[in-house]
Amino acid sequence: MSLRINEIFYSIQGESLYAGLPCVFIRLTGCNLRCAYCDTRYAYEEGMDMTTPEILSRIESYPASTLVEITGGEPLFQEETPDLVKQLLDQGRTVLMETNGSLDISRIDSRCIRIMDIKCPSSRMHAHNDPDNLRRIGPHDQIKFIIETPSDYVYALNILKQLPPDFPRSSVLFSPASGSLSPSLLAKWMLQDGLGIRLHLQLHKLIWPNTERGV
């Protein structure tokens, strides 16, 4: 059994409540969506086949590997992803999985922290959101919206009303689309509305602004 791997790298986690921590990233090849603002188009096709033991061995080579993120592309695009996640969890690691929200997240072990991106209209992929994932989400998971326009913001507010009542609002992240929406403007909207959710900036892009891969 193998997975198509685009890259494996060691960096600072930059897009979740775990931002700032050392993290090993496993970027899988392939995605079922084509978002207008996608910054990982190189992961659509590029990659090499690796078995799960090869992936686990590679992870061990880094100074710290207790925090691992599975990302893409779209991790759930590959059938073998749930098994990789389970093996990482069984080794005692904290596992994050970033997913685009269009595929059934219940396929992934509930011990995994699923960071679900809900697509807003400016992505041009919002019709692909799976509404059933809003009831599959767990209280230790996270939800992220990339906001580019006022319409995106209003769209995200409407989705918030559909979240389970026990889902912590502090685990909802609003992130301004890089280069398209001023963080200060998004902050202004959020403060005016008193939403109780998090403004989130992509930390790795602040640290390495001119680097596209391996961060």
N, C-alpha and C positions, 0 to 999 in steps of 0.2 A: 504494500500500500504506500502510495507516495502523494505528495502535494506539489503543485506548481508554485515555486517560491520566487518572488521578484527580488527581494533583498532581506537580509537579516543584519541588524545593526544595533549598536549600543549608544544611547543618547539620553537626553533629559526629556522626561515625559512632559508634553506641552499642551494637551488638549482635554483635560478632565480635572476632576477634583484631586487627582494624583499629580498634577502639574508641579514640576520642580524636582521630582525624584528620579534617580537613575533608573533606567528601564531598558530591557532588551525588546526590540521590535521585530516581529516577524510579519513582513509584508507579503501577502499572497497575491498572485497574479489573477486577473480577471474581474470584471464587474458587469452587472446587468443594467447599470444606469450610465448616463452620459450627462452629468451636471454641467451647466454653463460655466461655472467657476472652478471646476475640478483642477486641483494642483498636483494630481498624481496620475496624469494620463499615461505616463510611461509604464504604469502597472497594468494597463489594459491587456497587453499581450506578452511583454517581456518576462522571461523567467526561466528557471531550470527545475527539473524534477528532483525532489529530495524525499527520502523515506523519513518516517517519524524518528527512528533512532539517529539518523544523520542530523536532523534538526535539533534534537535534544543535546547531542554531543557538541554542536556548534554553540549552543546557548551557554554551555558550561565553560567555554573559553573566555567569557567576559568576567571582569572583576566582581560584578554584582549581578545576580540573575534571579533574585527572589521576586522581582516584579517583571512580568512579561506582558506585552500587548500584541494581540493578533489584529492586524489591520489589512488594508488593501489599497486599491481595489475594494472588493466586497468579500469578506471572509466566507460568508454563507454561500457564495457562488460555487464553492468546492465541497463535494459531499464528504470528504475526509476531515474537514475542519472540526466537527464535534469531537472526534476521537483524539485529535491533537490537543484540544482544550482539556479534555478529561485527563489525559496523561500528564499534562503540565500541572493540573490541580492535584492529582494524586501524588505528585512529587512534593507537595506542600508549598507551591508557589502561589502568589497572588496573580491572577490572570484577568486582564482586561481584554475586551473585544469591541472594536469600533465597527459598527454596522450601519448601513444606510436606511434601515427601517422599512425596506420593501419586502423583505423575506422573513419567514417565521422564526423569531428569536427563541422560541421554546425548544428548538432542536439543540440548543446549547445548555450544558450542565448549569443548573441554577446557582452553583457556587461561583461561577464566572460573573464578573462585573461587566454587564453589557452597556456600552455607551452608544445609545441609539440616536442617530441623526435623523431628525424629521425634516423632510425637504419642504422649503417654502417656494412660492411661485417663481421667484427669480432664478431658481435652479433649473426651471423648466421640467422638473421631474416630480413635482408634488402629486401628480395624479397616480404615482406608483407607491405612495405611502400605504402600508398595510394597517388599516385602522384597528384590526384585532391585536396588533402589538401593544396598543395602549392598555389592554387588559392583561397582557402577558408580562409586562414590565414588573420587576420586583422592587421592593423598597430600598435595596442596596444598589440598584442600577442607576444609570444617569441618562438624561435626555438632553440633546443639544440641538439648537436652532442656529443656522447661519442666516443672519439678517443683512439684506442688501438695500432694501427700500422700505418706505412707510407701509406699503401693502404687505410685505413680508412680516413686518412687526404685528400688524393687525391679524394676519393669518395665524401667527404663533400664539397670540392672545386667545384666539378661538380654540386652538388645540389644547391650551392649558385647562380650559373648562371641561375637557373630556378626560383628564387624567384621573386615576383612582384617588379617592379622598385621602388615602394613607400614603400616597407617594409624596416624599418631602420636596417642597418647593425649592429648598436649598440645593437639590440635586438636578435642577433645571438650569441649563447654561444658555445664555444668549450671546452669540459671538458675531461681531461685525464682519462682513465679508471683506477680506483683505484688499485694501486699495480702492474700495468702492463706497464704504460707509464710515464716517468718522466715529471712532469709539466714543468721543465726547457727546456726539449727538445721540447715539444709542443710550448712553448713560443718562442723558437728560430725559429721554422718553421713559426709561425705567424708573427713574426717581420720581417723575411726575405721577406715574401710575402706582407707585408703591407696591410692586409686584412680589417682593420677597424672594426673588430669584437672583441668580448670579450673572454678572457681566463677566465674560470670559474673553481673554485675548490669547492668541496662539503664541505661547512663550518661546517655542523653538524658532519662530520667525523673527522674534525680537533679538534673540541671541545670535542667530546666524541668518541675517536678512538676505544674503545673496547666495544661499546654499539651498538647492532643491532636493537633493537626495541624501540619505544617510543621517538625517537629523530628526 
